Amino acid sequence: MPPPDILRYPRLIFDFDGVLADTNPIRVDGFRLLFQGFPESKVDAMVRYAEANGGMSRYEKIRYFFKELIGEPVSEEKVVEWSARYSDLVKRRVIEAEAVKGSIEFLARFHRPGRFAIVSGSDQEELRSVCQARGLRGYFAEILGSPARKEENLQRLLGTQKWQARECVFIGDTLNDLTAARAVGIDFVGRNSGMVDWRIIGGVPWFDDFTDLTPPPAL
């Protein structure tokens, strides 16, 4: 399959982890560090769950850990507390992580006001701070994250920016991203971060890195 022509869309919406930055291993490892005082079998199960559910917010994963693996009720106040601990463990590493090849050049070359946005499963305030620290904040009309779900944030983005679904493409790297895009009626392109084998997902265009998507400069 030839590389998808995402530049034909007036509006490009990016996931962050695994699309703009190679941070998925950091995110998964964060749960092992977060829950290291619990039984090893439970922590291993949590890591497997995090790997299998890329794109899901940390809030949902923390609830799953306590309710399904530990068998204890967890209040929303506690979920927020554990989420803050998780952020403390991973934020600096996320800021310093490698960019996906060609992503910075792509943003710089094709940005124009009101064209790009981020919708991510990462905590919204943390992600905005990360993007600021990485020098990316100015490229995006909006940066939206959890605790809201991705499909909710996609709908919110269309409303606040007055974008039409037909003029947008969502670029993600997980089945969660694909499901959210389809729920809102937005076209989807997959990035091959290793989370999903897009070759076996019918009808989904995909790419390896942004050099696949970037035409050579005009002479």
N, C-alpha and C positions, 0 to 999 in steps of 0.2 A: 504494500500500500504506500503510495507517495506521501510525503509529509503534508499535513493539513495546512490549508491556506487560512490561518487565523487572521491575517491582516485584512481580509475582506470584510471583517466585522467592524462596525464603528465603535463598539464598546467591548472591551476585554476585561473579564473578571477572573482574577487569579486566586487559587488557594495559595497558601504560603509554604507550609512544611512539605517538602518533597517536590515542590514546583518552582519556587524561587530560591529556596535554600535547602541544602541536603541535611536536614535536621531530624528526619524520622528516627534514626537510631538514638539520638539524644532524647527525644520525647519518650521512646519506649523505655530506655534505660532509667529515665527519671522515676518511673513507677517502681522499679526494683530498689532504687535508693530511698524512695518515699516510704515504702512499706517494709524496710529491711528488718525491723524488729518483730515482724509477724512470722509464723511458721513458713519455712522455705517452700513447702509444697504449695501453699496458698500464694506466695509471691510469684513462684514460677507460673502458676495458673493465671495470675494477673498479667504477667508479661506476655503470655501467649494470647490472652484476650486483647491486650493493647495492640499487638502485632496484627491480629485478625480484624481489628476494628479501627483501622486508620481513618482519620477524619472525624471520628467521634470526639466530643469534647471531654476534657479531663473531669468535668463535673459528673457526666454520665458514667465514666469509668470508675470514679471514686465511689459513687453510689453502688455500682455493680460489685466492687470489691467487698464492701461491708455487708451488703444485703445478701449476695449470692455466694460469696466465698467464705466470709467470716460468719455469716448468719446472725448479724446484729443489726438492729435499726440504726439509722444514722440521720441526724437532723440536718436541715439545710444550713444551719449555722456551722455545724461541723464540716460539712462538705466544703463550704467557703474557706474554713480554716485549713483543711488539708490541701485545697487548691493553692492557697497562698504559700504553703510549705513547698509544694511541687514547683511553683514558680521560682522560689528561692534556689532550688536545686538545679534548674535547667536554664534560667534566663541568660546568664553570662555565656554559657556554652552556645546557646542559640545565636546570640549576638555575634559571636566569633566564628560561627560555622561557615563552611565554604558555600558560596553561591552556586546554584546550578549553572553549568557551563553556558555562557552566552546570555544569561538572563539580565545582567546589569547593562550590557551593551544593547540588548533588545529594548529595555525600558527607556534608556537614554535616547535611542535613535527614533523610536516610534511614539514616544509620549507626546500628547498634546493635552491641554486642559480639558478635563471632563471625559477622558477616554478610558482610563484604567481605574480599577477598584480591586480590593482584596476582600474575599469572604472566606473565613478560616474557622476551623474548630478550636483554634487556640484562644486562650483568654483574651478578650478584646483590649483591655487596658495594657496588658503585658505586650501584646503584639504591636500596638501603636508605639510603645516605648522601644521595642526591638527595631521596628522599621525606622524610627527616628535615629537610633544609635547606628544603624547600618547605612544611613544616608539615603533612605528610600522614601521617606514620608511624602515628599513633595510630588512624587509621581502619581499619587492616587487620590481620586476624588473622595473616596471613603475607604476606611479600613474597619471591617466588621468582624466580630468574633463571638465566642461563647461568653456567657451561658446560653444565649439564644442559639437555636439550631440553624444549620446552614440554609435550609429551605426558607425559614423565617427571615433570615438576613438577606437572602436573595430577593424575596418579595419586598422587604423594607428598602433595599437598594433601588429597585425599580421605581418605588414610590417616591423616595426622597430626591432621587436624581432625575425623575421623570424620563427614565429610559424605557424603551419598548423591548419586550422579551425577544422579538424577532431580530433585533439589531445587536444582540449580545451573544457572547460565547463564554462558557465557564471552563477554565483550564484547571483540572485537578488530577490527582494521582490515586484515588481510591474509589471503591464502589459506592461509598457514602457520598462522595462528590457527584458521581454519575446519577445516583438516585435523587439527590437534591435538585440537580439541574433539570431532570425529567419532570419532577414534581411541579416545577415552576414554568416549564415550557421553554427552557433556554437550551440552545445547542451546547454540546459538550465535546471537549477534546481531552484525551488522556495523556499525561506525562508518565513515561516509563521510569518510575523511581525504584521499582522492585517490589512495590506493594501489591500490584495486580499485573497479571500477564494479559495485556490488552489484546494480544493476538488471538486469544480464545474467546474474547467478548465480542459477539457479533455486532457489526455496524458502528464501532467506535473508532474514529480516527485517533492516532496517537503519535507521539514523537519521543525521541531519547533526550535531547537537550535543545536549547534555543538556537544553536547553530544550524539545526535542521530546518528552522523556520525562517531564517533571515536571508533574504535575497542579497546578492552582492551589491555594493553601492554602484550607482550609475556612473559611468565614466564621463 
